Amino acid sequence: MAPAENPRSLAEQAPAEVGEERILCPSCERLVPAGLSYCPYCCGEDGRRGAIKRGVFIGGVFGLLAGGLAAAVWSSIVGPEQATGELVLAITLACAAICSVLGAIHHRKG
């Protein structure tokens, strides 16, 4: 597919007109050309939106793991009396949010 072509107009055409096989995107359930490595509807025309979503997800997973580890280390340092559930949850979710943003920024450039 040439970069100047609109993917919406290509997806609406019949496969015989375009001359290539179509597959169904499992996410948005639209027909897209079989040769594409990503869906232009889900990931954007250049794939950047899909990369950002992937970065947010991966960053969030690693952030939850790192936040849980940080909360465990912090609670062992200050003691169980000072480490309340709200503070432990706040540390974990803050790390997840920060890592999600960092993951989106990292994958946006690539």
C-alpha positions as CSV (number, residue, x, y, z in Angstrom):
1,M,0.0,0.0,0.0
2,A,1.4,3.4,-0.9
3,P,1.7,5.9,1.9
4,A,-0.5,8.5,0.0
5,E,-3.5,6.1,-0.2
6,N,-6.2,6.3,2.4
7,P,-6.6,3.0,4.3
8,R,-10.3,3.6,4.8
9,S,-11.0,3.8,1.1
10,L,-8.9,0.6,0.5
11,A,-10.7,-1.3,3.1
12,E,-14.1,-0.4,1.7
13,Q,-13.2,-1.7,-1.8
14,A,-13.8,-5.3,-2.8
15,P,-10.8,-7.6,-2.8
16,A,-11.2,-8.1,-6.6
17,E,-10.8,-4.4,-7.2
18,V,-7.6,-4.1,-5.2
19,G,-6.2,-7.4,-6.3
20,E,-5.0,-8.7,-3.0
21,E,-6.3,-10.9,-0.2
22,R,-8.1,-9.4,2.8
23,I,-8.0,-10.6,6.4
24,L,-10.2,-9.6,9.3
25,C,-8.6,-7.6,12.1
26,P,-9.3,-9.5,15.3
27,S,-9.5,-6.2,17.3
28,C,-11.8,-4.0,15.2
29,E,-13.2,-6.7,12.9
30,R,-12.6,-4.7,9.7
31,L,-11.1,-6.1,6.5
32,V,-7.5,-5.0,5.9
33,P,-4.9,-6.1,3.3
34,A,-3.2,-9.4,4.3
35,G,0.3,-8.0,3.7
36,L,0.2,-5.3,6.4
37,S,2.0,-5.9,9.7
38,Y,-0.6,-3.9,11.6
39,C,-4.2,-2.7,11.3
40,P,-4.4,0.9,10.0
41,Y,-7.6,1.4,12.0
42,C,-6.3,0.1,15.3
43,C,-2.7,1.3,15.1
44,G,-3.0,4.4,13.0
45,E,-1.7,4.8,9.4
46,D,2.0,4.6,10.5
47,G,1.5,2.1,13.4
48,R,2.5,4.7,16.0
49,R,-0.7,4.5,18.0
50,G,-0.3,0.7,18.4
51,A,3.3,1.2,19.5
52,I,2.2,3.7,22.1
53,K,-0.5,1.4,23.4
54,R,2.0,-1.4,23.7
55,G,4.4,0.8,25.5
56,V,1.8,1.9,28.0
57,F,0.8,-1.8,28.7
58,I,4.4,-3.0,29.1
59,G,5.4,0.0,31.2
60,G,2.3,-0.6,33.4
61,V,3.2,-4.2,34.0
62,F,6.8,-3.5,34.9
63,G,5.6,-0.5,37.0
64,L,3.3,-2.7,39.0
65,L,6.2,-5.2,39.6
66,A,8.6,-2.4,40.5
67,G,6.0,-0.7,42.6
68,G,5.3,-3.8,44.5
69,L,9.0,-4.4,45.1
70,A,9.5,-0.8,46.2
71,A,6.5,-1.0,48.6
72,A,7.8,-4.2,50.1
73,V,11.3,-2.8,50.6
74,W,9.8,0.5,52.0
75,S,7.5,-1.4,54.4
76,S,10.3,-3.6,55.7
77,I,12.4,-0.5,56.4
78,V,9.8,1.5,58.2
79,G,8.1,-1.5,59.8
80,P,4.6,-2.9,59.5
81,E,3.1,-0.4,61.9
82,Q,4.0,2.6,59.7
83,A,3.3,0.9,56.4
84,T,-0.5,1.2,56.0
85,G,-2.4,-0.3,53.1
86,E,-3.1,3.1,51.6
87,L,0.5,4.0,51.4
88,V,1.6,0.7,49.9
89,L,-1.2,0.9,47.3
90,A,-0.2,4.5,46.5
91,I,3.5,3.6,46.0
92,T,2.5,0.7,43.8
93,L,0.1,2.6,41.6
94,A,2.4,5.6,41.4
95,C,5.2,3.4,40.1
96,A,2.8,1.8,37.6
97,A,1.6,5.3,36.3
98,I,5.1,6.6,36.0
99,C,6.4,3.5,34.1
100,S,3.3,3.6,31.8
101,V,4.1,7.2,30.8
102,L,7.8,6.3,30.4
103,G,6.9,3.3,28.3
104,A,4.6,5.4,26.0
105,I,7.4,8.0,25.6
106,H,9.9,5.3,24.8
107,H,7.8,3.5,22.2
108,R,6.6,6.7,20.6
109,K,10.1,7.5,19.3
110,G,10.6,4.0,17.9
